[in-house]
């Protein structure tokens, strides 16, 4: 388990946003599951998860997230950023980054992977 994971949450336009930073592993997945469960179940909100500051995704973390997010809740989850498709469970909306924003980290990551 790596200890460099943080989550920052804020509300904007009556939606909860969760910005993830660091390494996404099993412990990170459990922390995200808890936060999502609190917000969706208690407030019936949509939750937007930003992944642009995730440096590495472990498949174990994605598996834990996928197996612990009920399918009924997935329609309220939106993932965006460079690692969105690597983290988001099936059934969640994934917004791909266009790489056009100023100082876009996603663009830099895609250029490094060439």
N, CA, C and O of each residue as an XYZ file, in Angstrom:
456
protein
N       0.842     -1.186      0.000
C       0.000      0.000      0.000
C       0.883      1.243      0.000
O       1.861      1.320      0.743
N       0.537      2.194     -0.822
C       1.269      3.451     -0.874
C       0.488      4.520     -0.110
O      -0.742      4.495     -0.063
N       1.217      5.446      0.479
C       0.570      6.457      1.317
C       0.508      7.839      0.676
O       0.371      8.830      1.393
N       0.602      7.938     -0.612
C       0.606      9.259     -1.229
C      -0.710      9.596     -1.923
O      -0.711     10.293     -2.937
N      -1.807      9.120     -1.400
C      -3.125      9.374     -1.981
C      -3.878     10.385     -1.138
O      -3.903     10.277      0.088
N      -4.493     11.369     -1.785
C      -5.362     12.319     -1.100
C      -6.605     12.557     -1.957
O      -6.602     12.360     -3.172
N      -7.666     12.987     -1.276
C      -8.910     13.371     -1.944
C      -9.299     14.756     -1.440
O      -9.253     15.029     -0.241
N      -9.672     15.604     -2.350
C     -10.206     16.917     -1.989
C     -11.634     16.966     -2.510
O     -11.883     16.680     -3.681
N     -12.564     17.326     -1.647
C     -13.965     17.384     -2.065
C     -14.486     18.813     -1.955
O     -14.085     19.576     -1.076
N     -15.376     19.150     -2.858
C     -16.045     20.445     -2.826
C     -17.351     20.334     -3.600
O     -17.513     19.452     -4.443
N     -18.267     21.227     -3.309
C     -19.537     21.270     -4.030
C     -19.524     22.429     -5.005
O     -19.054     23.524     -4.695
N     -20.050     22.163     -6.187
C     -20.168     23.194     -7.211
C     -21.407     22.876     -8.028
O     -21.582     21.744     -8.479
N     -22.253     23.852     -8.218
C     -23.491     23.659     -8.991
C     -24.321     22.493     -8.462
O     -24.869     21.713     -9.241
N     -24.413     22.373     -7.147
C     -25.188     21.332     -6.475
C     -24.699     19.918     -6.790
O     -25.463     18.957     -6.707
N     -23.425     19.800     -7.151
C     -22.816     18.504     -7.427
C     -21.564     18.379     -6.579
O     -20.852     19.357     -6.346
N     -21.305     17.163     -6.120
C     -20.087     16.927     -5.357
C     -18.966     16.590     -6.324
O     -19.135     15.782     -7.238
N     -17.822     17.219     -6.110
C     -16.626     16.941     -6.896
C     -15.572     16.357     -5.973
O     -15.351     16.852     -4.868
N     -14.928     15.303     -6.438
C     -13.842     14.683     -5.687
C     -12.613     14.690     -6.589
O     -12.599     14.055     -7.644
N     -11.587     15.412     -6.163
C     -10.329     15.448     -6.904
C      -9.363     14.463     -6.252
O      -9.031     14.591     -5.074
N      -8.919     13.485     -7.025
C      -7.998     12.473     -6.531
C      -6.573     12.868     -6.876
O      -6.319     13.464     -7.923
N      -5.646     12.531     -5.991
C      -4.240     12.857     -6.235
C      -3.368     11.741     -5.669
O      -3.603     11.257     -4.562
N      -2.368     11.344     -6.434
C      -1.416     10.343     -5.962
C      -1.615      9.010     -6.649
O      -1.955      8.951     -7.831
N      -1.403      7.939     -5.902
C      -1.487      6.576     -6.413
C      -2.814      5.950     -6.017
O      -3.218      6.006     -4.856
N      -3.485      5.355     -6.989
C      -4.772      4.716     -6.727
C      -4.546      3.229     -6.534
O      -4.310      2.491     -7.491
N      -4.623      2.793     -5.268
C      -4.441      1.384     -4.920
C      -5.661      0.903     -4.138
O      -6.702      1.560     -4.160
N      -5.549     -0.224     -3.453
C      -6.678     -0.774     -2.714
C      -7.185      0.139     -1.617
O      -8.394      0.329     -1.481
N      -6.275      0.711     -0.827
C      -6.681      1.617      0.257
C      -7.347      2.865     -0.308
O      -8.314      3.369      0.264
N      -6.835      3.361     -1.420
C      -7.427      4.530     -2.074
C      -8.848      4.213     -2.540
O      -9.757      5.033     -2.406
N      -9.019      3.019     -3.085
C     -10.345      2.603     -3.553
C     -11.340      2.563     -2.401
O     -12.466      3.041     -2.536
N     -10.931      1.994     -1.267
C     -11.840      1.941     -0.115
C     -12.200      3.347      0.384
O     -13.346      3.593      0.761
N     -11.234      4.264      0.387
C     -11.513      5.648      0.807
C     -12.516      6.304     -0.141
O     -13.426      7.006      0.301
N     -12.348      6.075     -1.442
C     -13.269      6.646     -2.430
C     -14.654      6.016     -2.308
O     -15.660      6.716     -2.415
N     -14.716      4.714     -2.087
C     -15.997      4.019     -1.913
C     -16.769      4.608     -0.738
O     -17.975      4.841     -0.830
N     -16.075      4.843      0.350
C     -16.725      5.408      1.536
C     -17.282      6.799      1.240
O     -18.421      7.099      1.597
N     -16.500      7.630      0.604
C     -16.944      8.998      0.292
C     -18.115      8.971     -0.688
O     -19.090      9.700     -0.504
N     -18.032      8.153     -1.707
C     -19.129      8.048     -2.677
C     -20.400      7.559     -1.988
O     -21.481      8.100     -2.223
N     -20.278      6.556     -1.153
C     -21.435      6.016     -0.445
C     -22.105      7.047      0.432
O     -23.333      7.117      0.484
N     -21.316      7.844      1.121
C     -21.868      8.899      1.973
C     -22.641      9.909      1.143
O     -23.744     10.309      1.518
N     -22.087     10.312      0.051
C     -22.684     11.385     -0.749
C     -23.877     10.930     -1.570
O     -24.891     11.627     -1.613
N     -23.786      9.803     -2.209
C     -24.894      9.350     -3.051
C     -26.062      8.858     -2.206
O     -27.213      9.201     -2.480
N     -25.779      8.065     -1.189
C     -26.859      7.502     -0.372
C     -27.525      8.558      0.496
O     -28.751      8.597      0.597
N     -26.728      9.412      1.119
C     -27.288     10.382      2.049
C     -27.940     11.567      1.358
O     -28.938     12.093      1.851
N     -27.403     11.991      0.245
C     -27.891     13.211     -0.386
C     -28.475     12.993     -1.770
O     -29.011     13.926     -2.366
N     -28.381     11.767     -2.295
C     -28.875     11.479     -3.630
C     -28.266     12.412     -4.669
O     -28.951     12.878     -5.579
N     -26.973     12.676     -4.522
C     -26.231     13.573     -5.407
C     -25.595     12.823     -6.558
O     -25.465     11.599     -6.538
N     -25.203     13.590     -7.563
C     -24.274     13.049     -8.542
C     -22.875     13.395     -8.044
O     -22.667     14.418     -7.392
N     -21.935     12.536     -8.356
C     -20.563     12.708     -7.896
C     -19.647     12.713     -9.103
O     -19.698     11.814     -9.943
N     -18.803     13.742     -9.182
C     -17.836     13.883    -10.266
C     -16.443     13.631     -9.699
O     -16.009     14.321     -8.777
N     -15.746     12.645    -10.249
C     -14.429     12.252     -9.759
C     -13.390     12.653    -10.798
O     -13.430     12.184    -11.936
N     -12.468     13.512    -10.410
C     -11.399     14.005    -11.282
C     -10.135     13.188    -11.031
O      -9.698     13.042     -9.890
N      -9.551     12.658    -12.107
C      -8.394     11.763    -11.979
C      -7.103     12.329    -12.568
O      -6.107     11.609    -12.643
N      -7.090     13.586    -12.985
C      -5.921     14.116    -13.697
C      -4.645     14.110    -12.860
O      -3.546     14.106    -13.416
N      -4.772     14.110    -11.528
C      -3.593     14.125    -10.667
C      -3.237     12.752    -10.111
O      -2.464     12.646     -9.159
N      -3.796     11.707    -10.699
C      -3.427     10.340    -10.313
C      -2.175      9.966    -11.104
O      -2.140     10.091    -12.329
N      -1.156      9.509    -10.391
C       0.108      9.174    -11.047
C       0.184      7.717    -11.481
O       0.873      7.395    -12.448
N      -0.519      6.827    -10.774
C      -0.483      5.409    -11.104
C      -1.764      4.751    -10.613
O      -2.289      5.104     -9.557
N      -2.262      3.793    -11.387
C      -3.452      3.043    -11.017
C      -3.073      1.568    -10.929
O      -2.577      0.982    -11.891
N      -3.313      0.983     -9.766
C      -3.116     -0.451     -9.595
C      -4.428     -1.162     -9.932
O      -5.503     -0.717     -9.531
N      -4.332     -2.258    -10.664
C      -5.539     -2.980    -11.061
C      -6.328     -3.462     -9.842
O      -7.553     -3.569     -9.896
N      -5.627     -3.751     -8.749
C      -6.300     -4.169     -7.527
C      -7.236     -3.067     -7.019
O      -8.347     -3.354     -6.573
N      -6.793     -1.814     -7.084
C      -7.632     -0.687     -6.668
C      -8.879     -0.580     -7.520
O      -9.975     -0.364     -7.002
N      -8.718     -0.729     -8.832
C      -9.880     -0.664     -9.724
C     -10.840     -1.818     -9.454
O     -12.057     -1.631     -9.481
N     -10.306     -3.001     -9.194
C     -11.147     -4.160     -8.907
C     -11.960     -3.966     -7.631
O     -13.142     -4.305     -7.575
N     -11.312     -3.419     -6.615
C     -12.015     -3.160     -5.354
C     -13.131     -2.148     -5.578
O     -14.254     -2.344     -5.113
N     -12.822     -1.061     -6.293
C     -13.831     -0.042     -6.562
C     -14.996     -0.644     -7.340
O     -16.158     -0.430     -6.993
N     -14.687     -1.388     -8.378
C     -15.723     -1.967     -9.231
C     -16.613     -2.948     -8.473
O     -17.824     -2.982     -8.695
N     -16.034     -3.737     -7.592
C     -16.830     -4.745     -6.897
C     -17.607     -4.193     -5.701
O     -18.449     -4.893     -5.139
N     -17.334     -2.946     -5.307
C     -18.004     -2.379     -4.134
C     -18.918     -1.196     -4.432
O     -19.524     -0.644     -3.514
N     -19.026     -0.800     -5.680
C     -19.964      0.266     -6.057
C     -21.191     -0.406     -6.670
O     -21.095     -1.004     -7.741
N     -22.332     -0.316     -6.011
C     -23.541     -0.953     -6.554
C     -23.889     -0.423     -7.946
O     -23.722      0.764     -8.229
N     -24.364     -1.296     -8.787
C     -24.707     -0.910    -10.158
C     -25.731      0.221    -10.190
O     -25.682      1.062    -11.087
N     -26.644      0.259     -9.242
C     -27.659      1.313     -9.203
C     -27.045      2.693     -8.950
O     -27.601      3.700     -9.389
N     -25.920      2.753     -8.257
C     -25.272      4.037     -7.963
C     -24.416      4.536     -9.119
O     -24.116      5.727     -9.193
N     -24.029      3.667     -9.997
C     -23.081      4.020    -11.056
C     -23.605      5.077    -12.018
O     -22.824      5.818    -12.615
N     -24.919      5.149    -12.172
C     -25.477      6.163    -13.077
C     -25.292      7.573    -12.526
O     -25.454      8.547    -13.262
N     -24.956      7.696    -11.247
C     -24.729      8.997    -10.618
C     -23.256      9.356    -10.512
O     -22.909     10.394     -9.948
N     -22.377      8.499    -11.056
C     -20.933      8.728    -10.974
C     -20.367      9.138    -12.326
O     -20.654      8.517    -13.349
N     -19.563     10.188    -12.315
C     -18.930     10.707    -13.518
C     -17.436     10.815    -13.259
O     -17.020     11.460    -12.297
N     -16.629     10.196    -14.099
C     -15.181     10.235    -13.963
C     -14.598     11.035    -15.117
O     -15.043     10.904    -16.258
N     -13.596     11.868    -14.818
C     -12.923     12.630    -15.864
C     -11.427     12.661    -15.568
O     -10.988     12.343    -14.463
N     -10.662     13.049    -16.573
C      -9.217     13.154    -16.420
C      -8.480     12.019    -17.094
O      -9.086     11.102    -17.647
N      -7.162     12.095    -17.040
C      -6.291     11.178    -17.769
C      -6.465      9.727    -17.356
O      -6.299      8.838    -18.191
N      -6.791      9.458    -16.109
C      -6.892      8.090    -15.622
C      -8.335      7.619    -15.443
O      -8.576      6.562    -14.861
N      -9.287      8.396    -15.940
C     -10.711      8.079    -15.738
C     -11.067      6.699    -16.251
O     -11.737      5.938    -15.552
N     -10.636      6.358    -17.452
C     -11.012      5.062    -18.008
C     -10.320      3.896    -17.313
O     -10.772      2.757    -17.427
N      -9.227      4.164    -16.590
C      -8.533      3.109    -15.855
C      -9.135      2.879    -14.467
O      -8.931      1.820    -13.872
N      -9.873      3.860    -13.950
C     -10.425      3.773    -12.599
C     -11.925      3.498    -12.601
O     -12.403      2.707    -11.788
N     -12.665      4.126    -13.486
C     -14.138      4.069    -13.461
C     -14.666      2.651    -13.654
O     -14.265      1.952    -14.584
N     -15.568      2.234    -12.767
C     -16.231      0.933    -12.961
C     -17.157      0.977    -14.174
O     -17.611      2.050    -14.571
N     -17.435     -0.175    -14.756
C     -18.384     -0.251    -15.867
C     -19.722      0.332    -15.428
O     -20.181      0.086    -14.312
N     -20.338      1.102    -16.310
C     -21.631      1.699    -16.008
C     -21.549      3.141    -15.546
O     -22.572      3.817    -15.437
N     -20.333      3.622    -15.270
C     -20.136      5.027    -14.889
C     -19.795      5.827    -16.142
O     -19.202      5.300    -17.084
N     -20.169      7.080    -16.144
C     -19.825      7.946    -17.263
C     -18.347      8.315    -17.179
O     -17.831      8.607    -16.100
N     -17.670      8.299    -18.333
C     -16.256      8.652    -18.406
C     -16.103      9.762    -19.433
O     -16.507      9.621    -20.587
N     -15.516     10.861    -18.996
C     -15.267     11.995    -19.878
C     -13.786     12.011    -20.220
O     -12.937     12.206    -19.350
N     -13.491     11.808    -21.468
C     -12.098     11.816    -21.923
C     -11.610     13.253    -22.041
O     -12.357     14.148    -22.437
N     -10.377     13.454    -21.701
C      -9.776     14.777    -21.807
C      -9.383     15.040    -23.255
O      -8.837     14.167    -23.929
N      -9.663     16.236    -23.721
C      -9.293     16.606    -25.085
C      -7.843     17.055    -25.167
O      -7.262     17.073    -26.253
N      -7.248     17.419    -24.029
C      -5.866     17.897    -24.021
C      -5.717     19.338    -24.457
O      -4.602     19.813    -24.668
N      -6.833     20.038    -24.593
C      -6.794     21.409    -25.088
C      -6.722     22.476    -24.001
O      -6.483     23.645    -24.303
N      -6.923     22.096    -22.747
C      -6.930     23.119    -21.700
C      -5.503     23.590    -21.403
O      -4.533     22.871    -21.644
N      -5.401     24.782    -20.886
C      -4.111     25.369    -20.571
C      -3.414     24.533    -19.494
O      -4.038     24.149    -18.504
N      -2.145     24.256    -19.685
C      -1.336     23.463    -18.743
C      -1.926     22.079    -18.491
O      -1.872     21.578    -17.368
N      -2.477     21.473    -19.505
C      -3.148     20.184    -19.361
C      -2.152     19.070    -19.048
O      -1.230     18.814    -19.822
N      -2.349     18.405    -17.896
C      -1.487     17.282    -17.521
C      -1.786     16.068    -18.379
O      -0.895     15.257    -18.631
N      -3.017     15.930    -18.829
C      -3.389     14.783    -19.650
C      -2.609     14.799    -20.967
O      -2.150     13.758    -21.435
N      -2.466     15.973    -21.551
C      -1.745     16.114    -22.808
C      -0.292     15.699    -22.630
O       0.274     15.016    -23.484
N       0.307     16.109    -21.523
C       1.697     15.747    -21.246
C       1.831     14.240    -21.069
O       2.795     13.650    -21.556
N       0.881     13.606    -20.381
C       0.922     12.165    -20.179
C       0.805     11.415    -21.489
O       1.511     10.430    -21.704
N      -0.072     11.865    -22.364
C      -0.264     11.160    -23.636
C       0.966     11.314    -24.529
O       1.279     10.410    -25.303
N       1.668     12.445    -24.435
C       2.883     12.643    -25.222
C       4.010     11.767    -24.689
O       4.841     11.304    -25.470
N       4.060     11.526    -23.380
C       5.092     10.694    -22.783
C       4.890      9.230    -23.158
O       5.860      8.478    -23.263
N       3.660      8.825    -23.356
C       3.358      7.427    -23.649
C       3.549      7.058    -25.114
O       3.283      5.917    -25.490
N       3.992      7.969    -25.935
C       4.187      7.693    -27.378
C       5.479      6.993    -27.624
O       5.806      6.684    -28.769
